[in-house]
């Protein structure tokens, strides 16, 4: 998904992000506020993974969100 669409629909995307990364808190999601780098940083922190792996996960999640968005 084009990240602008994720950011623009962040309120709706928060639930999908929480399904993907269950360790994210509501406060985390509010802090992220649709910012890709912020999401990757918090995923990295919560899961103790490398930054590039967190960014790859975020990119894959956005792509899968795009696929499901198109089916609606």
C-alpha positions, 0 to 999 in steps of 0.5 A: 500500500502506498504509505500515504494511504496508510497514514491517511487511514491510520485510525482504521489501520491501527487495528490491523497493525495491532493484529500484526504486532500484538506487543504494540500498545494503544499508546504506541499506535497513537504515537506512531500516528501513521509514520512509517519510520516511527512504526518500524522503530517501535516494532524494532524496540518491542520485538528486539529485532534489527532495524532493517528487519523491522522496516521489511516487516512494515513494508510487507505489512503495508503491501498485504494491507493494500491487497486486502484494501483492494478486496473491499 
